[in-house]
């Protein structure tokens, strides 16, 4: 294999892994919300269930961050496609002058970096919000067990 082929293959594997991880976290957040809502079903709204509700809120935020990450990744891919079109002279709105082309390419490269940076932020938030939801849920279950053990 040539160096470029190896790099492309490594990039593809990395992208596939990140995508699978994002979808795994989406599924985990969805399942956790379903389980927590089932546990909360029928309980009176009180301070005793606040940690359970906080856990659901964290998981919902994690789910939303995963969806936003996917959206920003697709925006980056689309901007990258536009940059390739500009570089090869195939863009539907190809600038006629070299200076205008350089400006368009610089703006597109800036958009790619900005989109990728935003996707990275959502990628990290998705995991940490899921983890915080787990902590809140476990804390709620421990508080609930303590409350039931020490009930009069």
C-alpha positions in Angstrom: 0.0 0.0 0.0 1.1 3.5 -0.7 1.3 6.1 2.1 -1.8 7.9 0.8 -3.8 4.7 0.7 -2.7 3.9 4.2 -3.6 7.4 5.4 -7.0 7.2 3.7 -7.7 3.8 5.2 -6.7 5.0 8.7 -8.8 8.1 8.3 -11.8 6.0 7.2 -11.4 3.6 10.2 -11.1 6.5 12.6 -14.2 8.2 11.2 -16.2 4.9 11.3 -15.1 4.4 14.9 -16.1 7.9 15.9 -19.5 7.5 14.2 -20.2 4.1 15.8 -19.2 5.5 19.2 -21.6 8.5 18.7 -24.5 6.2 17.8 -23.6 3.9 20.8 -23.8 6.9 23.2 -27.1 8.0 21.6 -28.5 4.5 22.1 -27.2 4.4 25.7 -28.7 7.8 26.5 -32.1 6.8 25.0 -32.1 3.5 26.9 -31.1 5.2 30.1 -33.9 7.7 29.8 -36.4 5.0 29.1 -35.3 3.0 32.2 -35.2 6.1 34.4 -38.6 7.3 33.3 -40.0 3.8 34.0 -38.5 4.0 37.5 -40.0 7.5 38.0 -43.4 6.5 36.7 -46.1 6.9 39.4 -43.9 8.7 41.9 -45.1 12.0 43.3 -43.1 15.0 42.2 -41.0 15.9 45.2 -37.4 16.6 46.3 -37.0 12.8 46.7 -37.1 12.3 43.0 -35.1 15.3 42.0 -31.8 13.4 41.4 -33.7 11.0 39.1 -35.1 13.9 37.1 -31.6 15.5 36.9 -30.3 12.2 35.6 -33.0 12.2 32.9 -32.1 15.8 32.0 -28.4 15.0 31.7 -29.3 12.0 29.4 -31.6 14.2 27.3 -28.8 16.8 27.0 -26.4 14.0 26.0 -28.8 12.7 23.4 -29.2 16.2 21.9 -25.5 16.8 21.9 -25.0 13.6 19.9 -27.6 14.7 17.4 -25.9 18.1 17.1 -22.5 16.5 16.7 -23.8 14.4 13.8 -25.2 17.6 12.2 -22.0 19.5 12.5 -19.9 16.6 11.2 -22.2 16.6 8.1 -21.7 20.3 7.8 -17.9 19.8 7.8 -18.2 17.1 5.2 -20.3 19.3 3.0 -17.9 22.3 3.4 -15.0 19.9 2.6 -16.8 18.8 -0.6 -17.3 22.5 -1.6 -13.6 23.1 -1.0 -12.7 20.2 -3.3 -15.1 21.6 -6.0 -13.4 25.0 -5.7 -9.9 23.4 -6.0 -10.9 21.5 -9.1 -12.8 24.3 -10.8 -16.1 22.4 -10.5 -18.1 24.5 -8.0 -21.5 25.7 -9.3 -20.5 29.3 -8.3 -16.8 29.0 -9.2 -15.2 32.5 -8.8 -13.7 33.7 -12.1 -10.7 35.5 -10.7 -7.8 33.8 -8.9 -8.0 36.3 -5.9 -11.8 35.6 -5.5 -11.0 31.9 -5.7 -8.4 32.2 -3.0 -10.8 34.2 -0.8 -13.6 31.6 -1.3 -11.2 28.7 -0.5 -10.0 30.5 2.6 -13.6 31.1 3.8 -14.5 27.5 3.1 -11.4 26.3 5.0 -12.4 28.5 7.9 -15.9 27.0 7.9 -14.5 23.5 7.9 -12.3 24.3 11.0 -15.2 26.0 12.8 -17.6 23.2 12.0 -15.1 20.5 13.1 -14.4 22.4 16.3 -18.1 22.7 17.1 -18.6 19.0 16.4 -15.7 18.2 18.7 -17.3 20.2 21.5 -20.6 18.3 21.1 -18.6 15.0 20.9 -17.1 15.6 24.3 -20.3 17.0 25.9 -22.2 13.9 24.7 -20.0 11.6 26.8 -19.7 13.8 29.9 -23.4 14.5 30.1 -24.1 10.8 29.8 -21.6 10.1 32.6 -23.1 12.8 34.8 -26.5 11.3 34.2 -25.2 7.9 35.5 -23.8 9.6 38.6 -27.0 11.4 39.3 -29.1 8.2 38.7 -26.9 6.1 41.0 -27.0 8.8 43.7 -30.8 9.0 43.4 -31.1 5.2 43.8 -28.7 5.2 46.9 -30.7 8.1 48.5 -33.9 6.2 47.7 -32.6 3.0 49.4 -31.4 5.0 52.4 -34.8 6.8 52.7 -36.7 3.5 52.5 -34.4 1.8 55.0 -34.7 4.7 57.5 -38.5 5.3 57.0 -40.5 5.3 60.2 
